[in-house]
Amino acid sequence: MKRIYLDYAATTPVDPRVSKTMEPFLSENFGNTMSLHSFGQEAKIVLEESREKLAGVINANPNEIIFTSSATESNNLALKGSALASKKGHIIISSIEHHCVVESAKWLAKNGFEITEISVDKFGKVNPEDIKKAITEKTILVSVIHASNEIGTIQPITEIGKICKEKNVLFHTDASQSFGKILIDVKKMNIDLLTASSHKIYGPKGAGLLYIREGINIAPLLHGGGQENGLRSSTVNVGAIAGFAAAAEIYKKEGKKENQKLIKLRDKLIKELLKIKGSHLNGDPKKRLPNNVNVRFDFVEGESLVIQLDMHGIACSTGSACSSATLEPSHVLLATGLKPEQAHGSLRITLGRWTTEKDINYLLKVLPKIVKKIREISPFK
Ligand SMILES: Cc1ncc(COP(=O)(O)O)c(C=O)c1O
């Protein structure tokens, strides 16, 4: 059976061009960037070149990029690091953040920090005015996800960043799903801290970054040899970082064309899926990621759809990969005002570099029949 991967928001395959870039780091180029000899110095050169390439994607300076192991680590560092470095005690997040932001905020709450969660509208969008109202004299940081990993909604982060700047509060955005997919300019968008992850953009797992605007004080979470400007001790994973940079370079060259293809396929899929009786689009109809489709079907459970689709060789998900193993309804969908049973009826289809029109046509052939079959045996209809 042919297998079709439509879960690119969970993770992406490594682009063969990226794998090729990484090959030498698994053999001859194994040096430790902190070593003084030529093996170390060669690794250090690659590290700094990678930093420069990745900084260029978001109009940052290379010295403003800290490498981490993942977006989870970057988000932990952004929230906990800025909280621990501050004498103030209040953090603001949105109600549709990824679990790693939510859990970092919960940890801070347990450790004496005050947390405010800003609600979103039915499309999953934050109103910048709500952020403005929530900022107090004690606010250290506002953290709002750039584009939702579940429903694809893109937030008005330039406006939110502007408010934070005016109020002298740090602004962090989790750009794990937008970095390498849509244009980001940290200067124009008033971003102080930004998270990105390699494995979401056809790079390897095990590399992430945190952009930290020059002059911002962050406390490290990992102490040791003082790598990454003292902010992230641990021997640097040069091969993965070189792969991350190579993936970003491909996006710079090909991203525009790729997005045009994805938007066309996404819109076709949404249009056709909404023809199924009792189907609804989750997330913003216009301000959404080029590769994200999230639909819900009345009287149908998303998990059943995922299993049935898998039996037809199609891989998609109900929402965030981290929470799909639990049977809890998605906090993101609940935040948009859906009832738990509506949230349970949702299916996330995320397209990518190797998605073809043929794949979409196959999905469109199979899915309506599966929805019909599941509905026929639903006790709720
Ligand atoms: C928005 C968002 N933030 C954070 C993460 C965590 O990324 P990583 O797997 O690199 O830790 C993900 C991945 O699912 C994500 O989609």
The ligand as an ORCA input file, in Angstrom:
! r2SCAN-3c Opt
* xyz 0 1
  C       4.270     25.390     18.163
  C       5.213     24.361     18.690
  N       6.004     24.667     19.722
  C       6.879     23.793     20.220
  C       6.995     22.525     19.688
  C       7.999     21.574     20.264
  O       8.998     21.368     19.312
  P      10.238     20.385     19.551
  O       9.765     19.051     19.110
  O      11.330     20.934     18.683
  O      10.576     20.430     20.983
  C       6.190     22.157     18.618
  C       6.251     20.789     18.060
  O       5.301     20.044     18.093
  C       5.270     23.095     18.095
  O       4.485     22.801     17.070
*
